[in-house]
Amino acid sequence: MSAPEKLGLVLTGGGARVAYQVGVLKAIAEFLPRHAHNPFPIICGTSSGSLNAVTLAVNALSFRKGVQYLLNIWKNSHVDHVYRTDLIRVLKNSSRWFAGLILSSMGINKLNQVSLLDNAPMVTMLEATLPYEKIQENIDAGHLYALSITASGYGSGCSVTFYQGVEDILPWKRAHRLGIPTKIEPKHLLASSAIPFIFPAVLINREYFGDGSMRQIAPISSALHLGATRVLVIGLGHSEEEQPNRSNICDYPSLAQIAGHVMDSIFLDSLEVDLERVQRINHSIGMLSEDVQQQINWRHVDVLVIKPSQAIEKIAQRYAMHLPWTIRFLLRGIGAMRRSGANLMSYLLFEKNFCRAMIELGYQDALKQKQEILAFINKHEKAAESLPQ
């Protein structure tokens, strides 16, 4: 008898941009019955998407309750909930950051935990707001099969997926990728969302970890290793990229523009490459007989992707002035307050007005795909109901 289908949810990273995911989840919650349990037995979160993932796992008994909790967080978000914005702390961190760059270029590494911003408020929030013990309770009760949080090890160079799930799940080791069973705690979320240079690395066991989107060459693979047979991905890359006016791109890029370009390569590009890889494998599998498929242990994986229909950096430009003046001053110095630097700014714009705009965009995008989303979820439910009891 074949194993029952398991629907996986992959929540990618992107700083404040992940408020978009909450809008999509809000729509899905409305598509389902009011008291429906979590429809995703396997939930995988990376970077700031890990907060959304853990919240759903904690509230697996009531999907709508988990989504409402996320709405309350993101609709009332403020940068002060994520990082310090007072003048003294901003000046202290930025000066230490620039001093660290200079000393490092001289081969001196005496400044530990150097980061551009102090994320102490986020540490407090993550430690205080979520009852992490509920994760195992929901696993034991059968409401959740597995939860994973991915972070990047600075020492080993590996993309490490920390997961908590049923005992049947085996650890895995691939090229620069590891799956390690553990009890998910606030430190895993902090490590996974530690944007390089912006937030400090986090020590877990014997290694410092940073943002999970770094070196995550296969964002969908964690869900597959955990047993997902079909995967819903909520990404953050613009689905219809506009080609830039070639006559207006000859100016030398600002530091913020370069940093935004790097951010995109970390948070967005790997998902597109992984999706192409899955499509190629699915195509190859379709050309093989069932006997051959069983011999090589390959299976077709259905993947549904939901991503923004509008360019997020353009939305961020409208809300730039909602940032505290200290952060605007800091970002202006590297060119992030200009139109060309809006990409970088969008990752740090944890302000309620921007987050609400992102939630609304996600909600509307999901409504446009309602039938496709429902068919994807209901197919999973019908497959499960057809199994012999």
Phi, psi and omega in degrees: 000132181288152180292146180297150178290145178230125181271125180256148176240125179247119179249107184281176183260170179162031178059224182295342181299336185291354172302334176303321181299324182294324176296319178295316180295325177300315179296316180298320179299324178286333178291330186266163175303150187305320185258025181293142173286172176302122182279356184246097180300333182239123183235126181237125180237145178225142179057221181292345173293344179292327177297316178296320181295313181294322179299318177294321180294319179296326182253036183298335180291331180222102182298317181296322179296318178297318179294320179297324177298317178294321178299318179297322180291307189282329179289341180244022184292148175213146182302331179295343176280346186246315179213158182290138180237002179292150188303315184298314182291321179296315179295319181296313182292317181293322179292320177295323181295312180292324177296321178297321178297317181294313181295321179296323178294339178264005180082016181250129182230072184254353179259110181271153177051049178276128177211155182292326182233153179262112184264029179305321178299324179293324177301312180298316182298313183293328180283336188255337193265335186245131175278089187297339179294340179293337181300308181292325178299318180289328175294314180296327181277353179086008179276346182216136179265317180196149173232137178226148176231127183253135177225164182249124181279121181289328181282312183276337184076014182262149170272113187252124177259111175272124183229151175230120185198196179294159185293339183289342183286127181263144174299158179225157178218119177232181180298112179061022178222132180228148171240119187236123177289140180197174172264117184293128181227172179306326183297330179290322177292320179296317180296315183296331183257014181278083181304129184303137181073329184277310181241152184289149175292159185238133179276121174235120186058251184242016184222146174272137182239150176233192187311132185292344180287339177292133176060017176272083188284346181221077185300333183277340189297327181301316179298322180290319177297328181280354174114005180293137176257342176215147190225130170259124182246128172253100182265181184229011177272141181298127186285340181228076183298130176276139178285131181291156175290110187298339181280350185242022183240022183268353179289147180294133185292143175284168178300321179293322179294319177295316180296320177296322178297318178295318179301316179299320180294330179282312189270333191247317191296321185296326179294316180299318179294318181294322178296318177298322180296315179298319179297320179294318180295317178301319179296318180294319180297323180297341181268356182257154176285162180298324179297316180294321179300318180291325180293320182267359176059041174254149177217150177289136180239116175282132180230127174247127183245131174241126180213163188303139177271354179233155179288120186294324182297330178290324176292319181299325180302326183288340185243013183301322184285357176279348176291148175302150186298330179295320180287321176299320179297316180295314182290327179297327181296335179251008175088011184282346179272354175277167180300321182291341181257006184297335179300311179297316182301324184298333179287338185251002188273066181279050179253144189301324182295316177293316181297322178294323177295321179291321177298316180296320178297314178298320180297312181294321178297321179291323178300323180293336180251023186306308184296321180293318180294314180298318179297322180294315181286315183293330176299319177298315183293318180294323178296322180291322181290335183280351180287145178294139181275000000 
